[in-house]
């Protein structure tokens, strides 16, 4: 409440004191209604006159003669002097910025000191006792208070009974409406609105009954003005408490609006009702006692004490919920999370300190009556809360929409294999980016609400360049990433596209090699392009950089001739399609399966699992054993006494059996090719045959054919000779061989 609002009645009643002290000293507007009731003399004219009335002079004389009242008047005058000095710092304009600041702080300190002194001296109690003493000593005032008090109590009792009766009557329907919240949104909203409206009916009934009774009494004789003001204050306060309390009870019903348990909902309902009653009844009580004639300075001290009590209650609420809210702020990981997680952990551990300091600072600004300070704090706080709530809601809504939009159906996953994996890869990054964007905008709005004009800075040419540069970099990176993902998805679709039979078509080895290589080259080009755009956006001249890169490339070309040779040889090998990923080759004396081909080297893995990396500069000859197709070649040795044609017939029949086997039929491309008797070896006649197979399948077919051939030759007693040695002892002159003595050590 401003100083001028309680100072103006005194200026009308005590002009003599204003002339003597140049200030207003006391406030007694409540005596106007008593004087009007006691005598028909109009005090309006006299109060507007320049001369004080006799009653005012007598009251001033009594105040100066009473030591207690005189001390209270002196303290009030000191308080008003400090207030006027704070509002009109005339000398500050001549002392410069430093002097103005010192003067302002000095005036605020004097004001706070005067307030604390008045509070410590029980000035409100002194004002109340003086007010009660005046009423008790004046028979007319006493009669008016007794008559008006009885009627006022009767009106209040009637209104309260009406409100209580309506509340008991509506208790069961209210309980049914508050507990009928379902999953359907419109049903929940209708139940919620119905419960709110029904819960306000007792307050409306209380006000209606009270105002009707007041109207009847006013028509039959009327109530004194203070009694009527008292009744109106109690009626309005009680109705407001019941209306707001009913709304709080409806909103805090478990499952209605907030996901609260029954115990948590009861806890917050108790605290809500406690705060509502304190604020509403306290505010109306302070307004009533001021209108009834309480001294203005005493009323100001009571108002500050009321604010201090409310601040203390809020601090108690903060301390009670310190641990619970700290756990919510911490998050599931706490300090184990990244940078933002650690920041949240620190905020969770110290949030109560920040909140208590904010409450104490707000109370200090309000109690010191800093011009516009409390209004600024309230406006900035409410705007900040609204921005944070909107940001939280926007993040939650965006998360739900993103989850629905990025959901991959089984049919889409079947048509685009790997899409769900890519979505899962980028979804967390998109979520974090969206939260950071919304949080950044919310931070700017909060700073703007607290008087830090960041948008004015962004509107400057430098700010526009900065924002434009950030947007350009982000758009360039997003387009590059989108192009990269489109190429990757198209590549996967090409390799996994099914044929007419529903089975994925096996692509050529050349495509399996070149497409991944081209994708890597595209990634390098896109990365360099985004890097150049970034450098150009932040102000780096990329022209000399590109020229320097060209010169450096020439120098590197001379200094790294082997690297250049690797790249050039690799390009020719790839263009000729001599080697592809998945082939079994012999390169530079090393054999193995080709796992990867880069622009400068080839990586093999041999049969033992050893990885071999061979630069293309060392490749002079390439032996590809799985290019397009392969042959399983059989070199079969039989004894010289065996029938060659019969053996060839057995081989042909056995090859036909293998080709008819379902496990091997898909591996063999053509029937067996009998090449015939190939050569005469030292101990066997060599017969050659071969089967044409798919690439890399020749070894599997060869092993199975050898297994069956051994078994078939054993069944037919066809000898497969192996190297053996005959020992010859020679003969004597008579042609007889000497005996060979053999000793058998163990049978």
MARSERO-241931 format. One record per residue (C-alpha): x, y, z; residue in one letter. Coordinates in Angstrom, 1 decimal, decimal comma. Each point is the difference from the previous one (the first is absolute). Layout:
<pts>
    east   north      up  sero
       X       Y       Z     A
...
</pts>
This chain:
<pts>
    east   north      up  sero
     0,0     0,0     0,0     X
     1,5     3,4    -1,0     X
     0,7     2,7     2,5     X
    -2,3     2,5    -1,6     X
    -3,0    -2,3     0,4     X
     0,2     0,2     3,8     X
     1,4     3,5     0,3     X
    -2,7     2,0    -1,8     X
    -2,7    -0,3     2,8     X
     2,5     1,5     2,5     X
     0,7     2,9    -2,4     X
    -3,7     0,8     0,0     X
    -0,3    -0,2     3,8     X
     3,3     1,3     1,4     X
     1,1     2,9    -2,2     X
     1,4     1,7     3,1     X
     2,4    -2,9     0,7     X
     0,9     0,0    -3,7     X
     1,0     3,7     0,3     X
     2,0    -0,7     3,1     X
     1,8    -3,2    -1,0     X
    -0,3     0,1    -3,8     X
    -1,2    -3,6     0,2     X
    -3,0    -2,1     0,7     X
     0,1    -1,7     3,4     X
    -3,0    -2,1     0,5     X
    -3,0    -1,5    -1,7     X
    -3,5    -0,1     1,4     X
    -2,4    -0,4    -2,9     X
    -2,3    -2,3     2,1     X
    -1,2     2,9     2,2     X
    -1,9     1,5    -2,9     X
    -2,9    -2,5     0,3     X
    -0,1     0,5     3,8     X
    -0,2     3,7    -0,3     X
    -2,7    -0,2    -2,6     X
    -2,1    -2,3     2,2     X
     0,5     2,0     3,2     X
    -0,9     3,4    -1,4     X
    -1,8     1,4    -3,1     X
     2,9     2,3    -0,6     X
     1,6    -0,7    -3,4     X
     3,7    -0,7     0,4     X
     0,6    -0,1    -3,7     X
     0,0     3,7    -0,2     X
     2,2     0,5     3,0     X
     2,4    -2,7    -1,1     X
     0,4     1,8    -3,3     X
     0,6     3,3     1,7     X
     3,3     1,4     0,7     X
    -0,5     0,1     3,8     X
     0,0    -3,1     2,2     X
    -3,1    -0,8     2,1     X
     0,0     0,2     3,8     X
    -0,2    -3,8     0,3     X
     3,2    -0,3    -2,1     X
     1,8     2,5     2,2     X
    -1,1    -1,8     3,2     X
     1,1    -3,3    -1,4     X
     3,4     1,5    -1,0     X
     0,3     1,4     3,5     X
    -0,7    -3,3     1,6     X
     2,5    -1,7    -2,2     X
     2,8     2,5     0,9     X
    -0,8    -0,3     3,8     X
     0,1    -3,8     0,0     X
     3,7    -1,1     0,0     X
    -0,7    -3,3    -1,8     X
    -2,2     1,5    -2,7     X
     2,6     2,9    -0,4     X
     2,8    -2,6    -0,6     X
    -2,1    -1,8    -2,5     X
    -0,8     3,2    -1,8     X
     3,7     0,8    -0,1     X
     0,9    -3,4    -1,5     X
    -2,8     0,4    -2,6     X
     1,3     3,4    -1,0     X
     3,5    -1,4    -0,4     X
    -1,4    -2,8    -2,2     X
    -1,8     2,5    -2,2     X
     3,2     2,1    -0,3     X
     1,9    -3,0    -1,1     X
    -2,7    -0,8    -2,6     X
    -0,1     3,5    -1,3     X
     3,8     0,0    -0,2     X
     0,0    -3,2    -2,0     X
    -2,7     1,3    -2,4     X
     1,5     3,5    -0,5     X
     3,8    -0,3     0,1     X
     0,5     3,6    -1,1     X
     3,6     0,1     1,0     X
     0,9    -3,1    -1,9     X
    -0,1     1,9    -3,3     X
     2,9     2,2     1,0     X
     2,2    -2,8     1,4     X
     0,5    -2,0    -3,2     X
    -0,7    -3,7    -0,5     X
     1,9    -1,1     3,1     X
    -1,7     2,5     2,2     X
    -3,4    -0,9    -1,3     X
     0,6    -3,7     0,7     X
     1,3     0,8     3,5     X
    -3,0     2,2     0,7     X
    -2,5    -2,6    -1,2     X
     1,6    -2,8     2,1     X
     0,1     2,4     3,0     X
    -3,6     0,8    -0,3     X
    -1,0    -3,6    -0,3     X
     2,1    -0,9     3,0     X
    -1,7     2,8     2,0     X
    -3,4    -1,3    -1,1     X
     0,7    -3,5     1,0     X
     1,4     1,1     3,3     X
    -3,0     2,1     0,8     X
    -2,3    -3,0    -0,9     X
     1,9    -2,4     2,2     X
     0,0     2,6     2,8     X
    -3,7     0,5    -0,2     X
    -0,5    -3,8    -0,1     X
     2,2    -0,6     3,0     X
    -1,8     2,8     2,0     X
    -3,4    -1,7    -0,5     X
    -1,3     3,0    -1,9     X
    -2,9    -2,1    -1,5     X
    -1,0    -1,0     3,5     X
     0,1     3,6     1,2     X
    -2,1     1,0    -2,9     X
    -2,6    -2,7     0,7     X
    -0,1     0,9     3,7     X
    -0,5     3,7    -0,9     X
    -2,8    -0,9    -2,4     X
    -1,7    -2,2     2,5     X
     0,4     2,6     2,7     X
    -1,7     2,6    -2,1     X
    -3,0    -2,3    -0,7     X
    -0,3    -1,0     3,7     X
     0,1     3,6     1,3     X
    -2,6     1,4    -2,5     X
    -3,6    -1,1     0,9     X
    -1,3     0,7    -3,4     X
     2,7    -2,1    -1,7     X
    -0,4    -2,7     2,6     X
    -3,7    -0,2    -0,7     X
     0,5     0,0    -3,7     X
     2,5    -2,8     0,2     X
    -2,2    -2,1     2,3     X
    -3,1     0,4    -2,3     X
     2,0    -0,4    -3,2     X
     2,0    -2,9     1,4     X
    -3,1    -1,9     0,9     X
    -1,6     0,5    -3,5     X
     3,3    -0,8    -1,7     X
     0,4    -3,3     1,9     X
    -3,6    -0,9    -0,9     X
     0,6     0,6    -3,7     X
     3,3    -1,9     0,1     X
    -1,6    -3,0     1,9     X
    -2,9    -0,1    -2,5     X
     2,4     0,1    -3,0     X
     2,4    -2,6     1,4     X
    -2,9    -2,4     0,8     X
    -1,2     0,4    -3,6     X
     3,4    -0,7    -1,4     X
     0,6    -3,0     2,3     X
    -3,4    -1,4    -0,8     X
     0,6     0,2    -3,7     X
     3,5    -1,6     0,5     X
    -1,5    -3,0     1,9     X
    -2,7    -0,3    -2,6     X
     2,4    -0,1    -2,9     X
     2,7    -2,1     1,6     X
    -1,1    -3,3    -1,5     X
    -0,5     1,2    -3,6     X
     3,4     1,8     0,3     X
     1,7    -3,2     1,1     X
    -1,6    -1,9    -2,8     X
     1,1     2,6    -2,6     X
     3,5     0,2     1,3     X
     0,4    -3,8    -0,1     X
    -1,5    -0,5    -3,4     X
     3,1     1,0    -2,0     X
     0,5    -2,6    -2,9     X
     2,5    -0,4    -2,8     X
    -2,1     1,8    -2,5     X
     1,1     3,6    -0,2     X
    -3,4     1,7    -0,5     X
    -1,5    -2,0     2,8     X
     2,8     1,0     2,4     X
    -0,4     3,7    -1,0     X
    -3,7    -0,1     0,4     X
     0,3    -1,6     3,5     X
     2,6     2,5     1,0     X
    -2,0     3,0    -1,1     X
    -3,1    -1,3     1,6     X
     1,8    -0,6     3,3     X
     1,5     3,5    -0,1     X
    -3,4     1,7    -0,6     X
    -1,8    -2,2     2,5     X
     2,7     0,7     2,6     X
    -0,5     3,8    -0,4     X
    -3,7    -0,2     0,8     X
     0,4     0,1     3,8     X
     2,1     3,2    -0,4     X
    -2,6     1,5    -2,2     X
    -2,7    -1,0     2,4     X
     1,9     1,6     2,9     X
     0,4     3,2    -1,8     X
    -3,6     0,1    -1,2     X
    -1,4    -0,6     3,5     X
     2,4     2,5     1,6     X
    -0,7     2,8    -2,5     X
    -3,7    -0,6     0,1     X
     0,0     0,3     3,8     X
     2,1     3,2    -0,2     X
    -2,4     1,5    -2,5     X
    -3,0    -0,7     2,3     X
     1,8     1,5     3,0     X
     1,0     3,1    -2,0     X
    -3,6     0,4    -1,1     X
    -1,3    -0,1     3,7     X
     2,5     2,3     1,6     X
     3,5    -1,0    -1,2     X
     3,2    -1,0     1,6     X
     2,8     2,3     1,0     X
     2,6     0,3    -2,7     X
     2,8    -1,8     1,9     X
    -2,4    -2,9     0,9     X
    -1,1    -0,2    -3,6     X
     3,6     0,0    -1,2     X
     0,8    -2,7     2,5     X
    -2,8    -2,2    -1,2     X
     0,9     0,5    -3,7     X
     3,7    -0,8     0,8     X
    -0,9    -3,2     1,8     X
    -2,5    -1,0    -2,7     X
     2,3     0,6    -2,9     X
     3,0    -1,6     1,7     X
    -2,0    -3,1     1,0     X
    -1,6    -0,4    -3,4     X
     3,4     0,4    -1,7     X
     1,7    -2,5     2,3     X
    -2,8    -2,5    -0,7     X
     0,1     0,5    -3,7     X
     3,7    -0,2    -0,4     X
     0,2    -2,9     2,5     X
    -2,6    -2,0    -1,9     X
     1,8     0,6    -3,2     X
     3,3    -1,2     1,6     X
    -1,7    -3,1     1,4     X
    -1,4    -0,8    -3,5     X
     3,3     0,5    -1,8     X
     1,9    -2,0     2,6     X
    -2,3    -3,0    -0,1     X
     2,2    -3,1    -0,7     X
    -0,1    -0,7    -3,7     X
    -2,2     3,0    -1,0     X
     2,7     2,3    -1,4     X
     3,3    -0,9     1,6     X
     1,4    -3,5     0,4     X
     0,0     0,3     3,8     X
    -0,5    -2,7     2,7     X
    -2,5     0,3     2,7     X
     2,5     0,9     2,7     X
     1,8     2,6    -2,2     X
    -3,3     1,5    -1,1     X
    -1,1     0,4     3,6     X
     3,3     1,6     0,9     X
    -0,2     2,6    -2,7     X
    -3,7     0,7     0,7     X
     0,8     0,7     3,6     X
     2,8     2,4    -0,9     X
    -2,2     1,7    -2,7     X
    -2,8     0,6     2,4     X
     2,5     1,3     2,6     X
     1,5     2,5    -2,4     X
    -3,4     1,0    -1,4     X
    -1,5     0,7     3,4     X
     3,1     1,9     1,2     X
     0,1     2,2    -3,1     X
    -3,7     0,7    -0,4     X
    -1,0     0,5     3,7     X
     3,2     1,9     0,7     X
    -0,4     2,4    -2,9     X
    -3,7     0,7     0,7     X
     0,7     0,4     3,8     X
     2,8     2,5    -0,7     X
    -2,3     2,0    -2,4     X
    -2,8     0,0     2,6     X
     2,1     1,3     2,9     X
     1,5     2,7    -2,2     X
    -3,4     1,1    -1,1     X
    -1,3    -0,1     3,6     X
     2,6     2,6     1,0     X
     3,3    -1,7     0,9     X
     3,0     2,2    -0,1     X
     1,6     0,0    -3,4     X
     3,5    -0,8     1,2     X
    -1,2    -2,8     2,2     X
    -2,0    -1,4    -2,9     X
     3,2     0,1    -2,2     X
     1,9    -1,9     2,7     X
    -2,8    -2,6     0,3     X
     0,0    -0,4    -3,8     X
     3,8    -0,7     0,1     X
    -0,5    -2,5     2,8     X
    -2,7    -1,7    -2,0     X
     2,4    -0,2    -3,0     X
     2,8    -1,4     2,3     X
    -2,4    -2,7     1,3     X
    -0,9    -1,0    -3,5     X
     3,6    -0,1    -1,0     X
     0,9    -2,2     3,0     X
    -2,9    -2,4    -0,9     X
     1,3    -0,3    -3,5     X
     3,5    -0,7     1,2     X
    -1,3    -2,7     2,2     X
    -1,8    -1,6    -3,0     X
     3,3     0,2    -2,0     X
     2,0    -1,7     2,8     X
    -2,6    -2,8     0,3     X
     0,2    -0,8    -3,7     X
     3,7     0,5    -0,4     X
     0,9    -3,7    -0,4     X
    -3,0    -0,9    -2,2     X
     0,5     2,8    -2,5     X
     3,8    -0,5     0,0     X
    -0,5    -3,6    -1,1     X
    -2,2     1,2    -2,8     X
     2,5     2,6    -1,1     X
     2,9    -2,5     0,2     X
    -1,5    -2,3    -2,6     X
     0,5    -3,7    -0,1     X
     3,8     0,2    -0,6     X
     1,0     3,0     2,1     X
     3,7     0,8    -0,1     X
     0,6    -3,1    -2,2     X
    -1,6     1,8    -2,9     X
     1,9     2,5    -2,3     X
     0,5     3,7     0,4     X
    -3,7     0,8     0,3     X
    -0,5    -2,9     2,4     X
     2,7     1,4     2,3     X
    -1,6     3,5    -0,2     X
    -3,4    -1,5     0,9     X
     1,6    -1,9     2,9     X
     1,5     3,2     1,4     X
    -3,3     1,9    -0,5     X
    -1,8    -2,9     1,8     X
     2,3     0,1     2,9     X
    -0,3     3,8     0,5     X
    -3,4     0,9    -1,4     X
    -1,4     0,7     3,4     X
     2,7     2,6     0,7     X
    -0,8     1,8    -3,2     X
    -3,8    -0,1     0,7     X
     0,5     1,3     3,6     X
     2,3     2,8    -1,1     X
    -2,6     0,9    -2,7     X
    -2,8     0,1     2,6     X
     2,1     2,1     2,4     X
     1,1     2,4    -2,8     X
    -3,6     0,4    -1,1     X
    -1,1     0,7     3,5     X
     2,8     2,5     0,5     X
    -0,8     1,8    -3,2     X
    -3,7     0,2     1,0     X
     0,6     0,9     3,6     X
     2,5     2,8    -1,0     X
    -2,6     1,3    -2,4     X
     2,5     0,3    -2,9     X
    -1,8     2,0    -2,6     X
    -1,3    -2,5    -2,6     X
     2,2    -2,7     1,4     X
    -2,6    -2,4     1,3     X
    -2,2     0,4    -3,1     X
     3,0    -0,7    -2,2     X
     0,9    -3,1     2,0     X
    -3,6    -1,3    -0,1     X
    -0,3     0,7    -3,7     X
     3,4    -1,6    -0,9     X
    -0,8    -3,0     2,2     X
    -3,4    -0,6    -1,4     X
     1,4     0,4    -3,6     X
     2,9    -2,4     0,8     X
    -2,4    -2,6     1,4     X
    -2,3     0,3    -3,0     X
     3,0    -0,3    -2,4     X
     1,4    -3,0     1,8     X
    -3,4    -1,7     0,2     X
    -0,6     0,6    -3,7     X
     3,5    -1,3    -0,9     X
    -0,6    -3,1     2,1     X
    -3,3    -0,6    -1,7     X
     1,5     0,6    -3,4     X
     2,8    -2,4     0,6     X
    -2,5    -2,7     1,2     X
    -2,3     0,6    -3,0     X
     2,9     0,0    -2,5     X
     1,3    -3,2     1,6     X
    -3,3    -1,7    -0,5     X
    -0,4     1,2    -3,5     X
     3,6    -1,1    -0,9     X
    -0,6    -3,4     1,5     X
    -3,1    -0,4    -2,1     X
     1,6     1,5    -3,1     X
     3,2    -2,1     0,2     X
    -1,7    -3,3     0,8     X
     0,8    -2,5    -2,8     X
    -2,7    -2,5    -0,7     X
     0,9    -3,7    -0,8     X
    -1,1     0,5    -3,6     X
     2,2     3,0    -0,5     X
     2,9    -1,8     1,7     X
    -0,4    -2,9    -2,4     X
     0,0     2,3    -3,0     X
     2,9     2,1     1,4     X
     2,3    -2,3     2,0     X
     2,1     1,8     2,5     X
    -2,3     3,0     0,2     X
    -0,9    -0,7     3,7     X
     3,7    -0,2     0,8     X
     0,7     3,4    -1,6     X
    -2,9     1,5     1,8     X
     1,1    -1,3     3,3     X
     3,5     1,4    -0,7     X
    -1,3     3,6    -0,6     X
    -3,1     0,1     2,2     X
     2,0     0,8     3,2     X
     2,0     2,7    -1,7     X
    -3,1     1,6    -1,4     X
    -1,6    -0,1     3,4     X
     3,0     1,6     1,7     X
     0,2     2,6    -2,8     X
    -3,7     0,8     0,3     X
     0,3     0,4     3,8     X
     3,0     2,2    -0,4     X
    -1,8     2,2    -2,5     X
    -3,1     0,4     2,1     X
     2,1     0,5     3,1     X
     2,1     2,7    -1,7     X
    -3,0     1,9    -1,2     X
    -1,5    -0,3     3,5     X
     3,2     1,3     1,6     X
     0,0     3,0    -2,3     X
    -3,7     0,7     0,9     X
     0,8    -0,3     3,7     X
     3,0     2,4    -0,3     X
    -2,3     2,4    -1,9     X
    -2,6    -0,2     2,8     X
     2,7     0,9     2,6     X
     1,0     3,1    -1,9     X
     3,0    -1,4    -2,0     X
    -0,9     1,1    -3,5     X
     1,6    -2,8    -2,0     X
    -2,3     0,4    -2,9     X
     1,2     3,5    -0,5     X
     3,6    -1,4    -0,2     X
    -1,2    -2,6    -2,5     X
    -1,6     2,8    -2,1     X
     3,3     1,7    -0,5     X
     2,1    -0,7    -3,2     X
     2,4    -2,1     2,0     X
    -2,7    -1,9     1,6     X
    -1,8    -0,6    -3,3     X
     3,3    -1,2    -1,5     X
     0,5    -2,4     2,9     X
    -3,5    -1,4    -0,2     X
     0,2    -0,3    -3,8     X
     3,3    -1,8     0,2     X
    -1,2    -2,5     2,5     X
    -3,1    -0,7    -2,0     X
     2,1    -0,3    -3,2     X
     2,4    -2,5     1,6     X
    -2,9    -2,0     1,5     X
    -1,9    -0,1    -3,3     X
     3,1    -1,0    -1,9     X
     0,9    -2,8     2,4     X
    -3,7    -1,2     0,0     X
    -0,1    -0,1    -3,8     X
     3,3    -1,8    -0,2     X
    -1,1    -2,5     2,6     X
    -3,3    -0,5    -1,8     X
     1,8    -0,6    -3,3     X
     2,3    -2,5     1,6     X
    -2,8    -1,9     1,6     X
    -2,0     0,0    -3,3     X
     3,0    -1,5    -1,8     X
     0,6    -2,6     2,8     X
    -3,7    -0,9    -0,1     X
     0,0    -0,3    -3,7     X
     3,1    -2,2     0,1     X
    -1,6    -2,3     2,5     X
    -3,2    -0,2    -1,9     X
     1,9    -0,9    -3,2     X
     1,8    -2,9     1,8     X
    -3,1    -1,3     1,8     X
    -2,6     0,5    -2,7     X
    -1,7    -3,4    -0,5     X
    -0,6    -1,6    -3,4     X
    -3,2    -1,5    -1,4     X
     0,4    -3,0     2,3     X
     0,2     2,2     3,1     X
     3,7    -0,8     0,6     X
     2,5     2,9    -0,1     X
     1,8     0,2    -3,3     X
     3,7    -0,7     0,4     X
     1,8     3,0    -1,4     X
     3,3    -0,2    -1,8     X
     3,2     0,1     1,9     X
     1,0     3,2    -1,9     X
    -3,1     1,8     1,3     X
     0,6    -1,3     3,5     X
     3,5     1,5    -0,1     X
    -0,6     3,2    -1,9     X
    -3,1     1,3     1,7     X
     1,4    -0,1     3,6     X
     3,2     1,7    -1,4     X
    -2,0     2,7    -1,7     X
    -2,0     0,5     3,2     X
     3,2     0,6     1,9     X
     1,2     2,4    -2,6     X
    -3,3     1,9     0,2     X
     0,3     0,2     3,8     X
     3,5     1,5    -0,4     X
    -1,3     2,6    -2,6     X
    -3,0     0,9     2,2     X
     2,2     0,4     3,1     X
     2,4     2,2    -1,9     X
    -2,9     2,1    -1,4     X
    -1,6     0,5     3,5     X
     3,5     0,9     1,4     X
     0,5     2,6    -2,7     X
    -3,4     1,5     0,5     X
     0,7     0,2     3,8     X
     3,3     1,7    -0,6     X
    -1,5     2,5    -2,5     X
    -2,9     0,7     2,4     X
     2,2     0,9     2,9     X
     2,0     2,4    -2,1     X
     2,9    -2,1    -1,2     X
     1,1     0,8    -3,6     X
     0,0    -3,5    -1,7     X
     1,5     1,2    -3,3     X
     3,6     0,0     1,3     X
    -0,8    -3,2     1,9     X
    -1,1    -1,8    -3,2     X
     3,1     1,4    -1,9     X
     2,2    -1,2     2,8     X
    -1,7    -3,4     0,0     X
     0,8    -0,3    -3,7     X
     3,7     0,9     0,5     X
     0,1    -2,4     3,0     X
    -1,5    -2,7    -2,1     X
     2,7     0,4    -2,7     X
     2,7    -0,1     2,7     X
    -1,5    -3,1     1,6     X
    -0,3    -1,6    -3,4     X
     3,8     0,3    -0,5     X
     0,7    -1,1     3,6     X
    -2,3    -2,9     0,1     X
     0,4    -1,7    -3,3     X
    -0,7    -3,4     1,4     X
    -3,3     1,3     1,3     X
    -0,9     1,5    -3,4     X
     1,0    -3,3    -1,6     X
    -2,2    -1,9     2,4     X
    -3,0     2,2    -0,9     X
     0,6    -0,1    -3,8     X
     0,5    -3,8     0,0     X
    -3,1    -0,5     2,1     X
    -2,0     2,1    -2,3     X
     1,0    -2,2    -3,0     X
    -0,6    -3,2     1,9     X
    -3,5     1,2     0,9     X
    -0,8     1,2    -3,5     X
     1,0    -3,3    -1,4     X
    -2,1    -1,8     2,6     X
     2,9    -2,4     0,6     X
    -0,7    -0,4     3,7     X
    -3,2     0,5     2,1     X
    -1,0    -0,4     3,6     X
    -0,8    -3,7     0,6     X
     2,5    -1,4    -2,6     X
     2,7    -2,5     0,9     X
     3,2     1,3    -1,5     X
     3,7    -0,4     0,0     X
     1,7     3,4     0,1     X
     3,7     0,7     0,5     X
     0,5    -3,6     1,1     X
    -2,8     0,1     2,6     X
    -3,3    -1,8    -0,4     X
    -3,2     0,6     1,8     X
    -3,6     1,4     0,0     X
    -0,3     3,7    -1,0     X
    -1,6     1,8     2,9     X
     0,4     3,7    -1,0     X
     1,4     2,0    -2,9     X
     1,0     3,6     0,6     X
     1,4     2,5    -2,5     X
     3,6    -1,0     0,9     X
     0,0    -3,6     1,5     X
    -1,8    -3,3     0,1     X
    -0,7    -2,0     3,1     X
     0,0    -3,8     0,0     X
    -0,7    -2,6     2,7     X
     1,6    -3,4    -0,5     X
    -1,3    -3,4     1,0     X
     1,5     0,3     3,5     X
    -1,7     3,4     0,6     X
     3,1     2,1    -0,5     X
    -0,7     3,5    -1,4     X
     2,3     1,1    -2,8     X
     0,1     3,5    -1,3     X
     1,8     0,5    -3,4     X
     0,6     3,4    -1,6     X
    -1,0     0,1    -3,6     X
     3,5     1,1    -0,9     X
     1,2    -3,5     0,8     X
    -2,6    -1,7    -2,1     X
     1,5    -1,2    -3,3     X
    -2,1    -3,1    -0,6     X
    -3,5    -0,9     1,2     X
    -1,2    -3,6     0,1     X
    -3,8     0,1     0,5     X
    -1,3    -3,5     0,7     X
    -3,7     1,1     0,3     X
    -0,6     2,3    -2,9     X
    -3,5    -0,6    -1,4     X
     0,3    -3,8     0,5     X
     2,5    -2,6     1,2     X
     1,1    -3,6    -0,8     X
     0,4    -2,9     2,4     X
     2,9    -1,8    -1,7     X
     0,6    -3,8     0,8     X
     3,3    -1,7    -0,5     X
    -0,7    -3,7     0,7     X
     2,7    -2,6     0,0     X
    -0,8    -3,7    -0,6     X
     2,2    -3,1    -0,3     X
     1,5    -0,9    -3,3     X
    -2,0    -3,3     0,1     X
    -3,4     1,8     0,2     X
    -2,4     0,5    -2,9     X
     0,1     3,7    -0,8     X
    -3,3     0,0    -1,8     X
    -1,8    -1,7     2,9     X
     1,6     2,6     2,4     X
    -1,2     2,9    -2,2     X
    -3,5    -1,5     0,0     X
     0,0    -0,1     3,8     X
     1,2     3,6     0,2     X
    -2,8     1,1    -2,3     X
    -2,7    -1,9     1,9     X
     1,3     1,4     3,3     X
     0,0     3,6    -1,3     X
    -3,6    -0,5    -1,1     X
    -1,0    -1,1     3,5     X
     1,6     3,1     1,6     X
    -1,7     2,2    -2,5     X
    -3,4    -1,6     0,8     X
     0,5     0,7     3,7     X
    -2,0     3,0     1,1     X
     2,8     1,2     2,3     X
     2,4     0,2    -2,8     X
    -2,1     0,5    -3,1     X
    -0,1     3,8     0,4     X
     3,8     0,2     0,2     X
     0,6    -1,9    -3,3     X
    -0,6     1,9    -3,2     X
     0,7    -2,8    -2,6     X
     0,4    -3,8    -0,2     X
     3,4    -1,5     0,6     X
     2,6     0,4    -2,7     X
     2,2    -3,1    -0,5     X
     3,3     1,1    -1,3     X
     1,3    -3,6    -0,3     X
     3,3    -1,7     0,8     X
     2,3     2,9     0,8     X
     3,4    -1,6     0,5     X
     2,0    -3,0     1,2     X
     1,5     0,6     3,3     X
     2,7    -2,1     1,8     X
    -2,5    -2,2     1,8     X
    -3,4     0,9    -1,4     X
    -2,0     0,9    -3,1     X
    -1,4     3,6     0,4     X
    -3,6     0,7    -1,1     X
    -1,2     3,6    -0,1     X
    -3,6     1,4     0,3     X
    -1,7     3,2     1,2     X
    -3,3     1,5     1,1     X
    -1,0     3,6    -0,7     X
    -1,3     1,6     3,1     X
    -1,1     3,4     1,3     X
     2,8     2,3     1,4     X
     1,6    -1,2     3,3     X
    -2,0    -3,3    -0,2     X
     2,6    -2,1    -1,7     X
     1,7    -1,1     3,2     X
    -3,2    -1,1     1,6     X
    -0,9    -2,1    -3,1     X
     3,5    -1,4    -0,2     X
     0,0    -1,2     3,6     X
    -3,3    -1,8    -0,4     X
     1,0    -1,6    -3,3     X
     3,2    -1,3     1,5     X
    -1,8    -1,5     3,0     X
    -2,5    -1,8    -2,2     X
     2,7    -1,1    -2,5     X
     2,1    -1,7     2,7     X
    -3,0    -1,8     1,3     X
    -1,0    -1,1    -3,6     X
     3,5    -1,2    -0,9     X
     0,1    -2,1     3,2     X
    -3,3    -1,6    -0,9     X
     1,2    -0,9    -3,5     X
     3,6    -1,0     1,1     X
     1,5     2,6    -2,3     X
     3,5     0,6     1,2     X
     1,3     3,5     0,5     X
     3,7    -0,6     0,2     X
     2,3     1,9     2,2     X
     3,8     0,1    -0,1     X
     1,8    -3,1     1,4     X
     3,6    -1,5     0,0     X
     1,2    -3,5    -0,9     X
     3,2    -1,2     1,8     X
     2,3    -2,2    -2,2     X
     2,8    -1,9     1,6     X
     1,7    -1,1    -3,2     X
     1,3    -3,6    -1,0     X
     3,3    -1,9     0,2     X
     2,0    -1,4    -2,9     X
    -2,1    -3,1    -0,1     X
    -3,2     2,2    -0,3     X
    -1,2    -0,7     3,4     X
    -1,2     2,8     2,3     X
     1,4     0,1     3,4     X
    -2,4    -0,7     2,8     X
    -1,6     3,0     1,9     X
    -0,1    -0,7     3,7     X
    -3,0     1,6     1,7     X
    -0,3     0,1     3,8     X
    -3,5     0,5     1,4     X
     0,3     1,5     3,4     X
    -3,8    -0,1     0,8     X
    -3,0    -1,4    -1,7     X
</pts>
